[in-house]
Amino acid sequence: MLTNKKVAFIGAGSMAEAMISGILAKNILQPAQIYVTNRSNKEKLDLLQKQYSVEVFTNLQDVLPKMDIIIFAIKPKDITETIEKIKAYTTEKQVMISVLAGVSTSCISRLLKHEAPVIRTMPNTSAAVGQSITAIAPGSYAGEGQVTLTKTLLEAIGEVVIVEEEKLDAITGLSGSGPAYIYYLIEAMEIGAKEIGIDEKLAKQLIAQVLIGAAERVKSTDLSSQTLYKQVMSPGGTTEAGFKMLENYHYQEAMVECIKRAAQRSTELGKLYSFVK
């Protein structure tokens, strides 16, 4: 399905690189099929070309008309300016994939001023190791074929779920931003490990496997997360003692508010572009 397709990434930040890395690792695309541009950071383009052997470009009018898929991997605030620059070189035959938090498919269609299929997605940076969970939502002009094409492409970087677009702000706050919350937890565990005398290398190995094991346990059972953590605790034991400290510092409440605020921010970003005609 993707053998002869050419894909352009508009944006060369961490998400674009994570996707490129994951896609190439799974051999879904070859480096010569991937084209990358950004607004001004030539140094980053040179780095991507050197590391992944992908094509980089700045001449929009020569490259974009030849693309089958265009992936918007820029900051949401830059979407209006970016599409204004490229829309003359796009067509309704191209599939537009957006990884922008908060920006709706209808907004992108209005900016493009034509009826190209637009599919809004929310991967996460675990794409770099093929372990993203990506939610995709087709816009009004996207048909089954374009959704299948997008799903096939993004399955190279992990699991894919198809959802209604109205759910994407909430998903952004949960799984789109989710890796950052986990890395923050890991950092705390690393600090704790150091303070109790465990060296950095060993701590990293222990913590990573704890998280991998816990994740696999969650995926392999119908038991609730509450049941699972209670299974680890025994009255008067070490886990209970540590757990009480988490409760004292309102760890769970903080995480709930963290997710809600991130989802809310995605909605706020969308409202910034709701006026686009």
C-alpha positions as protocol buffer text, in pm:
chain_id: "A"
residue {
  index: 1
  type: MET
  ca { x: 0 y: 0 z: 0 }
}
residue {
  index: 2
  type: LEU
  ca { x: 288 y: 238 z: 78 }
}
residue {
  index: 3
  type: THR
  ca { x: 547 y: 95 z: -161 }
}
residue {
  index: 4
  type: ASN
  ca { x: 545 y: 384 z: -408 }
}
residue {
  index: 5
  type: LYS
  ca { x: 416 y: 658 z: -180 }
}
residue {
  index: 6
  type: LYS
  ca { x: 608 y: 976 z: -108 }
}
residue {
  index: 7
  type: VAL
  ca { x: 561 y: 1137 z: 231 }
}
residue {
  index: 8
  type: ALA
  ca { x: 647 y: 1494 z: 326 }
}
residue {
  index: 9
  type: PHE
  ca { x: 691 y: 1603 z: 687 }
}
residue {
  index: 10
  type: ILE
  ca { x: 621 y: 1971 z: 740 }
}
residue {
  index: 11
  type: GLY
  ca { x: 815 y: 2024 z: 1060 }
}
residue {
  index: 12
  type: ALA
  ca { x: 1128 y: 1854 z: 1189 }
}
residue {
  index: 13
  type: GLY
  ca { x: 1084 y: 1854 z: 1565 }
}
residue {
  index: 14
  type: SER
  ca { x: 1082 y: 1571 z: 1817 }
}
residue {
  index: 15
  type: MET
  ca { x: 751 y: 1423 z: 1702 }
}
residue {
  index: 16
  type: ALA
  ca { x: 852 y: 1422 z: 1336 }
}
residue {
  index: 17
  type: GLU
  ca { x: 1183 y: 1258 z: 1422 }
}
residue {
  index: 18
  type: ALA
  ca { x: 1015 y: 999 z: 1643 }
}
residue {
  index: 19
  type: MET
  ca { x: 779 y: 908 z: 1359 }
}
residue {
  index: 20
  type: ILE
  ca { x: 1056 y: 895 z: 1100 }
}
residue {
  index: 21
  type: SER
  ca { x: 1269 y: 676 z: 1326 }
}
residue {
  index: 22
  type: GLY
  ca { x: 984 y: 434 z: 1393 }
}
residue {
  index: 23
  type: ILE
  ca { x: 868 y: 414 z: 1032 }
}
residue {
  index: 24
  type: LEU
  ca { x: 1217 y: 341 z: 902 }
}
residue {
  index: 25
  type: ALA
  ca { x: 1287 y: 87 z: 1176 }
}
residue {
  index: 26
  type: LYS
  ca { x: 986 y: -115 z: 1059 }
}
residue {
  index: 27
  type: ASN
  ca { x: 1079 y: -78 z: 690 }
}
residue {
  index: 28
  type: ILE
  ca { x: 735 y: 57 z: 607 }
}
residue {
  index: 29
  type: LEU
  ca { x: 899 y: 331 z: 404 }
}
residue {
  index: 30
  type: GLN
  ca { x: 1248 y: 367 z: 264 }
}
residue {
  index: 31
  type: PRO
  ca { x: 1451 y: 682 z: 336 }
}
residue {
  index: 32
  type: ALA
  ca { x: 1415 y: 798 z: -26 }
}
residue {
  index: 33
  type: GLN
  ca { x: 1035 y: 807 z: 19 }
}
residue {
  index: 34
  type: ILE
  ca { x: 1052 y: 1053 z: 308 }
}
residue {
  index: 35
  type: TYR
  ca { x: 1095 y: 1428 z: 256 }
}
residue {
  index: 36
  type: VAL
  ca { x: 1137 y: 1673 z: 544 }
}
residue {
  index: 37
  type: THR
  ca { x: 1126 y: 2050 z: 569 }
}
residue {
  index: 38
  type: ASN
  ca { x: 1091 y: 2309 z: 842 }
}
residue {
  index: 39
  type: ARG
  ca { x: 1063 y: 2683 z: 870 }
}
residue {
  index: 40
  type: SER
  ca { x: 1420 y: 2786 z: 943 }
}
residue {
  index: 41
  type: ASN
  ca { x: 1631 y: 2527 z: 1126 }
}
residue {
  index: 42
  type: LYS
  ca { x: 1863 y: 2405 z: 851 }
}
residue {
  index: 43
  type: GLU
  ca { x: 2092 y: 2248 z: 1111 }
}
residue {
  index: 44
  type: LYS
  ca { x: 1811 y: 2013 z: 1221 }
}
residue {
  index: 45
  type: LEU
  ca { x: 1736 y: 1919 z: 860 }
}
residue {
  index: 46
  type: ASP
  ca { x: 2101 y: 1838 z: 800 }
}
residue {
  index: 47
  type: LEU
  ca { x: 2104 y: 1626 z: 1115 }
}
residue {
  index: 48
  type: LEU
  ca { x: 1798 y: 1427 z: 1005 }
}
residue {
  index: 49
  type: GLN
  ca { x: 1944 y: 1373 z: 661 }
}
residue {
  index: 50
  type: LYS
  ca { x: 2271 y: 1250 z: 807 }
}
residue {
  index: 51
  type: GLN
  ca { x: 2110 y: 1024 z: 1067 }
}
residue {
  index: 52
  type: TYR
  ca { x: 1824 y: 875 z: 863 }
}
residue {
  index: 53
  type: SER
  ca { x: 1928 y: 936 z: 499 }
}
residue {
  index: 54
  type: VAL
  ca { x: 1592 y: 1102 z: 428 }
}
residue {
  index: 55
  type: GLU
  ca { x: 1543 y: 1376 z: 170 }
}
residue {
  index: 56
  type: VAL
  ca { x: 1531 y: 1733 z: 298 }
}
residue {
  index: 57
  type: PHE
  ca { x: 1394 y: 2027 z: 105 }
}
residue {
  index: 58
  type: THR
  ca { x: 1317 y: 2398 z: 115 }
}
residue {
  index: 59
  type: ASN
  ca { x: 1178 y: 2443 z: -237 }
}
residue {
  index: 60
  type: LEU
  ca { x: 809 y: 2385 z: -171 }
}
residue {
  index: 61
  type: GLN
  ca { x: 686 y: 2432 z: -527 }
}
residue {
  index: 62
  type: ASP
  ca { x: 914 y: 2164 z: -668 }
}
residue {
  index: 63
  type: VAL
  ca { x: 860 y: 1899 z: -400 }
}
residue {
  index: 64
  type: LEU
  ca { x: 510 y: 1924 z: -252 }
}
residue {
  index: 65
  type: PRO
  ca { x: 310 y: 1860 z: -572 }
}
residue {
  index: 66
  type: LYS
  ca { x: 486 y: 1522 z: -601 }
}
residue {
  index: 67
  type: MET
  ca { x: 387 y: 1408 z: -251 }
}
residue {
  index: 68
  type: ASP
  ca { x: 114 y: 1152 z: -181 }
}
residue {
  index: 69
  type: ILE
  ca { x: 96 y: 1224 z: 194 }
}
residue {
  index: 70
  type: ILE
  ca { x: 170 y: 1547 z: 378 }
}
residue {
  index: 71
  type: ILE
  ca { x: 219 y: 1527 z: 754 }
}
residue {
  index: 72
  type: PHE
  ca { x: 184 y: 1844 z: 959 }
}
residue {
  index: 73
  type: ALA
  ca { x: 424 y: 1808 z: 1253 }
}
residue {
  index: 74
  type: ILE
  ca { x: 457 y: 2171 z: 1357 }
}
residue {
  index: 75
  type: LYS
  ca { x: 347 y: 2376 z: 1656 }
}
residue {
  index: 76
  type: PRO
  ca { x: -28 y: 2448 z: 1654 }
}
residue {
  index: 77
  type: LYS
  ca { x: 36 y: 2824 z: 1658 }
}
residue {
  index: 78
  type: ASP
  ca { x: 217 y: 2794 z: 1323 }
}
residue {
  index: 79
  type: ILE
  ca { x: -59 y: 2618 z: 1129 }
}
residue {
  index: 80
  type: THR
  ca { x: -212 y: 2926 z: 966 }
}
residue {
  index: 81
  type: GLU
  ca { x: 120 y: 3064 z: 843 }
}
residue {
  index: 82
  type: THR
  ca { x: 239 y: 2722 z: 729 }
}
residue {
  index: 83
  type: ILE
  ca { x: -67 y: 2635 z: 523 }
}
residue {
  index: 84
  type: GLU
  ca { x: -68 y: 2982 z: 369 }
}
residue {
  index: 85
  type: LYS
  ca { x: 281 y: 2907 z: 236 }
}
residue {
  index: 86
  type: ILE
  ca { x: 210 y: 2557 z: 104 }
}
residue {
  index: 87
  type: LYS
  ca { x: -156 y: 2549 z: -2 }
}
residue {
  index: 88
  type: ALA
  ca { x: -85 y: 2654 z: -361 }
}
residue {
  index: 89
  type: TYR
  ca { x: 129 y: 2340 z: -401 }
}
residue {
  index: 90
  type: THR
  ca { x: -126 y: 2095 z: -257 }
}
residue {
  index: 91
  type: THR
  ca { x: -411 y: 1907 z: -423 }
}
residue {
  index: 92
  type: GLU
  ca { x: -725 y: 1718 z: -327 }
}
residue {
  index: 93
  type: LYS
  ca { x: -555 y: 1393 z: -424 }
}
residue {
  index: 94
  type: GLN
  ca { x: -309 y: 1419 z: -136 }
}
residue {
  index: 95
  type: VAL
  ca { x: -375 y: 1285 z: 213 }
}
residue {
  index: 96
  type: MET
  ca { x: -318 y: 1544 z: 486 }
}
residue {
  index: 97
  type: ILE
  ca { x: -221 y: 1401 z: 825 }
}
residue {
  index: 98
  type: SER
  ca { x: -206 y: 1631 z: 1126 }
}
residue {
  index: 99
  type: VAL
  ca { x: -35 y: 1561 z: 1458 }
}
residue {
  index: 100
  type: LEU
  ca { x: -124 y: 1907 z: 1594 }
}
residue {
  index: 101
  type: ALA
  ca { x: -285 y: 1922 z: 1936 }
}
residue {
  index: 102
  type: GLY
  ca { x: -619 y: 2100 z: 1933 }
}
residue {
  index: 103
  type: VAL
  ca { x: -637 y: 2187 z: 1562 }
}
residue {
  index: 104
  type: SER
  ca { x: -947 y: 2037 z: 1401 }
}
residue {
  index: 105
  type: THR
  ca { x: -971 y: 1877 z: 1059 }
}
residue {
  index: 106
  type: SER
  ca { x: -1228 y: 2139 z: 959 }
}
residue {
  index: 107
  type: CYS
  ca { x: -985 y: 2417 z: 1046 }
}
residue {
  index: 108
  type: ILE
  ca { x: -716 y: 2264 z: 823 }
}
residue {
  index: 109
  type: SER
  ca { x: -966 y: 2217 z: 539 }
}
residue {
  index: 110
  type: ARG
  ca { x: -1075 y: 2580 z: 563 }
}
residue {
  index: 111
  type: LEU
  ca { x: -713 y: 2694 z: 553 }
}
residue {
  index: 112
  type: LEU
  ca { x: -633 y: 2472 z: 253 }
}
residue {
  index: 113
  type: LYS
  ca { x: -943 y: 2599 z: 73 }
}
residue {
  index: 114
  type: HIS
  ca { x: -1002 y: 2265 z: -97 }
}
residue {
  index: 115
  type: GLU
  ca { x: -1141 y: 1922 z: -12 }
}
residue {
  index: 116
  type: ALA
  ca { x: -830 y: 1711 z: 36 }
}
residue {
  index: 117
  type: PRO
  ca { x: -882 y: 1433 z: 292 }
}
residue {
  index: 118
  type: VAL
  ca { x: -758 y: 1547 z: 633 }
}
residue {
  index: 119
  type: ILE
  ca { x: -694 y: 1302 z: 916 }
}
residue {
  index: 120
  type: ARG
  ca { x: -616 y: 1429 z: 1262 }
}
residue {
  index: 121
  type: THR
  ca { x: -394 y: 1207 z: 1473 }
}
residue {
  index: 122
  type: MET
  ca { x: -239 y: 1204 z: 1817 }
}
residue {
  index: 123
  type: PRO
  ca { x: 67 y: 980 z: 1848 }
}
residue {
  index: 124
  type: ASN
  ca { x: 328 y: 1016 z: 2119 }
}
residue {
  index: 125
  type: THR
  ca { x: 707 y: 1019 z: 2125 }
}
residue {
  index: 126
  type: SER
  ca { x: 723 y: 645 z: 2199 }
}
residue {
  index: 127
  type: ALA
  ca { x: 690 y: 627 z: 1819 }
}
residue {
  index: 128
  type: ALA
  ca { x: 1070 y: 640 z: 1816 }
}
residue {
  index: 129
  type: VAL
  ca { x: 1081 y: 282 z: 1948 }
}
residue {
  index: 130
  type: GLY
  ca { x: 766 y: 158 z: 1774 }
}
residue {
  index: 131
  type: GLN
  ca { x: 556 y: 176 z: 2090 }
}
residue {
  index: 132
  type: SER
  ca { x: 327 y: 474 z: 2035 }
}
residue {
  index: 133
  type: ILE
  ca { x: -46 y: 453 z: 2086 }
}
residue {
  index: 134
  type: THR
  ca { x: -192 y: 672 z: 1813 }
}
residue {
  index: 135
  type: ALA
  ca { x: -554 y: 785 z: 1795 }
}
residue {
  index: 136
  type: ILE
  ca { x: -676 y: 887 z: 1449 }
}
residue {
  index: 137
  type: ALA
  ca { x: -993 y: 1071 z: 1348 }
}
residue {
  index: 138
  type: PRO
  ca { x: -1093 y: 1127 z: 985 }
}
residue {
  index: 139
  type: GLY
  ca { x: -1229 y: 1461 z: 870 }
}
residue {
  index: 140
  type: SER
  ca { x: -1531 y: 1519 z: 647 }
}
residue {
  index: 141
  type: TYR
  ca { x: -1348 y: 1454 z: 320 }
}
residue {
  index: 142
  type: ALA
  ca { x: -1155 y: 1145 z: 429 }
}
residue {
  index: 143
  type: GLY
  ca { x: -1282 y: 812 z: 303 }
}
residue {
  index: 144
  type: GLU
  ca { x: -1217 y: 457 z: 411 }
}
residue {
  index: 145
  type: GLY
  ca { x: -919 y: 425 z: 179 }
}
residue {
  index: 146
  type: GLN
  ca { x: -741 y: 725 z: 326 }
}
residue {
  index: 147
  type: VAL
  ca { x: -813 y: 608 z: 682 }
}
residue {
  index: 148
  type: THR
  ca { x: -671 y: 263 z: 600 }
}
residue {
  index: 149
  type: LEU
  ca { x: -363 y: 422 z: 442 }
}
residue {
  index: 150
  type: THR
  ca { x: -305 y: 639 z: 750 }
}
residue {
  index: 151
  type: LYS
  ca { x: -361 y: 348 z: 985 }
}
residue {
  index: 152
  type: THR
  ca { x: -111 y: 133 z: 794 }
}
residue {
  index: 153
  type: LEU
  ca { x: 150 y: 409 z: 807 }
}
residue {
  index: 154
  type: LEU
  ca { x: 104 y: 477 z: 1177 }
}
residue {
  index: 155
  type: GLU
  ca { x: 97 y: 109 z: 1276 }
}
residue {
  index: 156
  type: ALA
  ca { x: 467 y: 121 z: 1196 }
}
residue {
  index: 157
  type: ILE
  ca { x: 515 y: 326 z: 1513 }
}
residue {
  index: 158
  type: GLY
  ca { x: 284 y: 133 z: 1746 }
}
residue {
  index: 159
  type: GLU
  ca { x: -83 y: 61 z: 1806 }
}
residue {
  index: 160
  type: VAL
  ca { x: -358 y: 262 z: 1634 }
}
residue {
  index: 161
  type: VAL
  ca { x: -715 y: 331 z: 1742 }
}
residue {
  index: 162
  type: ILE
  ca { x: -979 y: 506 z: 1531 }
}
residue {
  index: 163
  type: VAL
  ca { x: -1194 y: 749 z: 1730 }
}
residue {
  index: 164
  type: GLU
  ca { x: -1440 y: 1031 z: 1684 }
}
residue {
  index: 165
  type: GLU
  ca { x: -1263 y: 1364 z: 1654 }
}
residue {
  index: 166
  type: GLU
  ca { x: -1441 y: 1508 z: 1958 }
}
residue {
  index: 167
  type: LYS
  ca { x: -1248 y: 1262 z: 2176 }
}
residue {
  index: 168
  type: LEU
  ca { x: -903 y: 1373 z: 2058 }
}
residue {
  index: 169
  type: ASP
  ca { x: -856 y: 1657 z: 2306 }
}
residue {
  index: 170
  type: ALA
  ca { x: -906 y: 1416 z: 2596 }
}
residue {
  index: 171
  type: ILE
  ca { x: -678 y: 1159 z: 2432 }
}
residue {
  index: 172
  type: THR
  ca { x: -413 y: 1427 z: 2384 }
}
residue {
  index: 173
  type: GLY
  ca { x: -414 y: 1496 z: 2756 }
}
residue {
  index: 174
  type: LEU
  ca { x: -393 y: 1127 z: 2842 }
}
residue {
  index: 175
  type: SER
  ca { x: -176 y: 939 z: 2593 }
}
residue {
  index: 176
  type: GLY
  ca { x: -39 y: 1216 z: 2373 }
}
residue {
  index: 177
  type: SER
  ca { x: 126 y: 1390 z: 2667 }
}
residue {
  index: 178
  type: GLY
  ca { x: 142 y: 1070 z: 2873 }
}
residue {
  index: 179
  type: PRO
  ca { x: 507 y: 976 z: 2815 }
}
residue {
  index: 180
  type: ALA
  ca { x: 616 y: 1301 z: 2981 }
}
residue {
  index: 181
  type: TYR
  ca { x: 424 y: 1210 z: 3297 }
}
residue {
  index: 182
  type: ILE
  ca { x: 591 y: 870 z: 3305 }
}
residue {
  index: 183
  type: TYR
  ca { x: 938 y: 1018 z: 3253 }
}
residue {
  index: 184
  type: TYR
  ca { x: 870 y: 1256 z: 3541 }
}
residue {
  index: 185
  type: LEU
  ca { x: 779 y: 957 z: 3759 }
}
residue {
  index: 186
  type: ILE
  ca { x: 1098 y: 781 z: 3646 }
}
residue {
  index: 187
  type: GLU
  ca { x: 1303 y: 1086 z: 3738 }
}
residue {
  index: 188
  type: ALA
  ca { x: 1150 y: 1084 z: 4086 }
}
residue {
  index: 189
  type: MET
  ca { x: 1225 y: 713 z: 4124 }
}
residue {
  index: 190
  type: GLU
  ca { x: 1584 y: 772 z: 4009 }
}
residue {
  index: 191
  type: ILE
  ca { x: 1628 y: 1046 z: 4267 }
}
residue {
  index: 192
  type: GLY
  ca { x: 1482 y: 820 z: 4533 }
}
residue {
  index: 193
  type: ALA
  ca { x: 1712 y: 537 z: 4427 }
}
residue {
  index: 194
  type: LYS
  ca { x: 2018 y: 761 z: 4455 }
}
residue {
  index: 195
  type: GLU
  ca { x: 1917 y: 876 z: 4802 }
}
residue {
  index: 196
  type: ILE
  ca { x: 1894 y: 517 z: 4926 }
}
residue {
  index: 197
  type: GLY
  ca { x: 2228 y: 420 z: 4778 }
}
residue {
  index: 198
  type: ILE
  ca { x: 2148 y: 254 z: 4444 }
}
residue {
  index: 199
  type: ASP
  ca { x: 2380 y: 352 z: 4160 }
}
residue {
  index: 200
  type: GLU
  ca { x: 2241 y: 520 z: 3849 }
}
residue {
  index: 201
  type: LYS
  ca { x: 2292 y: 234 z: 3601 }
}
residue {
  index: 202
  type: LEU
  ca { x: 2132 y: -27 z: 3823 }
}
residue {
  index: 203
  type: ALA
  ca { x: 1847 y: 207 z: 3916 }
}
residue {
  index: 204
  type: LYS
  ca { x: 1767 y: 268 z: 3549 }
}
residue {
  index: 205
  type: GLN
  ca { x: 1754 y: -106 z: 3480 }
}
residue {
  index: 206
  type: LEU
  ca { x: 1534 y: -177 z: 3782 }
}
residue {
  index: 207
  type: ILE
  ca { x: 1293 y: 110 z: 3718 }
}
residue {
  index: 208
  type: ALA
  ca { x: 1255 y: 41 z: 3345 }
}
residue {
  index: 209
  type: GLN
  ca { x: 1173 y: -324 z: 3404 }
}
residue {
  index: 210
  type: VAL
  ca { x: 928 y: -238 z: 3683 }
}
residue {
  index: 211
  type: LEU
  ca { x: 739 y: -15 z: 3438 }
}
residue {
  index: 212
  type: ILE
  ca { x: 753 y: -268 z: 3154 }
}
residue {
  index: 213
  type: GLY
  ca { x: 632 y: -546 z: 3382 }
}
residue {
  index: 214
  type: ALA
  ca { x: 351 y: -337 z: 3528 }
}
residue {
  index: 215
  type: ALA
  ca { x: 238 y: -230 z: 3181 }
}
residue {
  index: 216
  type: GLU
  ca { x: 234 y: -589 z: 3056 }
}
residue {
  index: 217
  type: ARG
  ca { x: 38 y: -691 z: 3365 }
}
residue {
  index: 218
  type: VAL
  ca { x: -225 y: -424 z: 3297 }
}
residue {
  index: 219
  type: LYS
  ca { x: -256 y: -533 z: 2933 }
}
residue {
  index: 220
  type: SER
  ca { x: -284 y: -903 z: 3016 }
}
residue {
  index: 221
  type: THR
  ca { x: -558 y: -892 z: 3280 }
}
residue {
  index: 222
  type: ASP
  ca { x: -910 y: -765 z: 3333 }
}
residue {
  index: 223
  type: LEU
  ca { x: -832 y: -679 z: 3694 }
}
residue {
  index: 224
  type: SER
  ca { x: -856 y: -311 z: 3785 }
}
residue {
  index: 225
  type: SER
  ca { x: -543 y: -109 z: 3852 }
}
residue {
  index: 226
  type: GLN
  ca { x: -660 y: -67 z: 4211 }
}
residue {
  index: 227
  type: THR
  ca { x: -682 y: -445 z: 4255 }
}
residue {
  index: 228
  type: LEU
  ca { x: -334 y: -481 z: 4108 }
}
residue {
  index: 229
  type: TYR
  ca { x: -167 y: -235 z: 4342 }
}
residue {
  index: 230
  type: LYS
  ca { x: -349 y: -377 z: 4641 }
}
residue {
  index: 231
  type: GLN
  ca { x: -213 y: -720 z: 4547 }
}
residue {
  index: 232
  type: VAL
  ca { x: 138 y: -583 z: 4598 }
}
residue {
  index: 233
  type: MET
  ca { x: 64 y: -454 z: 4947 }
}
residue {
  index: 234
  type: SER
  ca { x: 47 y: -644 z: 5272 }
}
residue {
  index: 235
  type: PRO
  ca { x: -56 y: -494 z: 5607 }
}
residue {
  index: 236
  type: GLY
  ca { x: 239 y: -329 z: 5776 }
}
residue {
  index: 237
  type: GLY
  ca { x: 468 y: -407 z: 5480 }
}
residue {
  index: 238
  type: THR
  ca { x: 711 y: -200 z: 5276 }
}
residue {
  index: 239
  type: THR
  ca { x: 475 y: -119 z: 4989 }
}
residue {
  index: 240
  type: GLU
  ca { x: 205 y: 2 z: 5224 }
}
residue {
  index: 241
  type: ALA
  ca { x: 456 y: 226 z: 5401 }
}
residue {
  index: 242
  type: GLY
  ca { x: 568 y: 382 z: 5075 }
}
residue {
  index: 243
  type: PHE
  ca { x: 213 y: 406 z: 4944 }
}
residue {
  index: 244
  type: LYS
  ca { x: 106 y: 610 z: 5243 }
}
residue {
  index: 245
  type: MET
  ca { x: 362 y: 873 z: 5146 }
}
residue {
  index: 246
  type: LEU
  ca { x: 209 y: 895 z: 4797 }
}
residue {
  index: 247
  type: GLU
  ca { x: -131 y: 944 z: 4956 }
}
residue {
  index: 248
  type: ASN
  ca { x: 5 y: 1206 z: 5196 }
}
residue {
  index: 249
  type: TYR
  ca { x: 139 y: 1406 z: 4902 }
}
residue {
  index: 250
  type: HIS
  ca { x: -186 y: 1360 z: 4704 }
}
residue {
  index: 251
  type: TYR
  ca { x: -4 y: 1187 z: 4419 }
}
residue {
  index: 252
  type: GLN
  ca { x: -317 y: 1045 z: 4255 }
}
residue {
  index: 253
  type: GLU
  ca { x: -509 y: 1372 z: 4274 }
}
residue {
  index: 254
  type: ALA
  ca { x: -216 y: 1556 z: 4115 }
}
residue {
  index: 255
  type: MET
  ca { x: -203 y: 1309 z: 3827 }
}
residue {
  index: 256
  type: VAL
  ca { x: -578 y: 1337 z: 3766 }
}
residue {
  index: 257
  type: GLU
  ca { x: -555 y: 1717 z: 3754 }
}
residue {
  index: 258
  type: CYS
  ca { x: -248 y: 1695 z: 3531 }
}
residue {
  index: 259
  type: ILE
  ca { x: -439 y: 1492 z: 3270 }
}
residue {
  index: 260
  type: LYS
  ca { x: -748 y: 1711 z: 3290 }
}
residue {
  index: 261
  type: ARG
  ca { x: -545 y: 2030 z: 3247 }
}
residue {
  index: 262
  type: ALA
  ca { x: -356 y: 1894 z: 2947 }
}
residue {
  index: 263
  type: ALA
  ca { x: -685 y: 1791 z: 2781 }
}
residue {
  index: 264
  type: GLN
  ca { x: -831 y: 2133 z: 2858 }
}
residue {
  index: 265
  type: ARG
  ca { x: -531 y: 2301 z: 2700 }
}
residue {
  index: 266
  type: SER
  ca { x: -582 y: 2099 z: 2381 }
}
residue {
  index: 267
  type: THR
  ca { x: -940 y: 2228 z: 2370 }
}
residue {
  index: 268
  type: GLU
  ca { x: -817 y: 2583 z: 2429 }
}
residue {
  index: 269
  type: LEU
  ca { x: -572 y: 2553 z: 2141 }
}
residue {
  index: 270
  type: GLY
  ca { x: -856 y: 2440 z: 1915 }
}
residue {
  index: 271
  type: LYS
  ca { x: -1066 y: 2743 z: 2007 }
}
residue {
  index: 272
  type: LEU
  ca { x: -784 y: 2971 z: 1895 }
}
residue {
  index: 273
  type: TYR
  ca { x: -842 y: 2847 z: 1540 }
}
residue {
  index: 274
  type: SER
  ca { x: -1219 y: 2812 z: 1544 }
}
residue {
  index: 275
  type: PHE
  ca { x: -1252 y: 3154 z: 1376 }
}
residue {
  index: 276
  type: VAL
  ca { x: -1060 y: 3048 z: 1065 }
}
residue {
  index: 277
  type: LYS
  ca { x: -1277 y: 3099 z: 757 }
}
